[in-house]
Amino acid sequence: MHKTDLTTEKVLLERAQQGTEGFTELYNYFVKDVYRFSYAMLLDQGEAEDVTSQVFLEFYRKIQEITWQGVSLKNWLFTTARFTIYRKWKKPTTYEYNDDLHTENEAEISFTDQIITQDLIAHVQRELNNLQPEEKEIIVMHPGPINRGVEISSDVADSKQSIILNQVENGVAIRMAVLYLLAQKRQN
């Protein structure tokens, strides 16, 4: 992998936004890194090549929308690769209810999901650590019910920034009040 050189990356992005010759330079600069990243997640050469192609196709489509943020473009490329892998290669979980045993397919999916989830959590943690103290005032909200480990990790749901339980409690009270008012209106 390339050692991150933000000056070079900024110039590559600017050139890529000017035309296909510049995009080709950017592609050549990052393609091996994206391929290695994809291959490490998939352990399949053909699928890693497909993901790499899709990542750069997506980058090409959005090239004019991308603004230089002062961070490596690898962040965008690797995140796009992760989500491409997750969307395209995630198979639906199937269960066999014989003696409460699950299929081997589910174990494979769970392992893949765990890798992707751990990688995303690590990325979010790094980004949160880079925030200034005044930027760290975060409130975590979710209407409930929570699908822990899929929609939201337990660590986040139970963190001090979470107001999920308050939301759920208030949501129940509000729904009860609405039902009461509707019932009263119907009786009149």
PyMOL commands that set and color helices and strands:
alter all, ss='L'
color gray80, all
select helices_A, chain A and resi 6-18+20-42+45-62+73-89+104-129+133-136+154-157+164-187
alter helices_A, ss='H'
color red, helices_A
deselect
rebuild
show_as cartoon
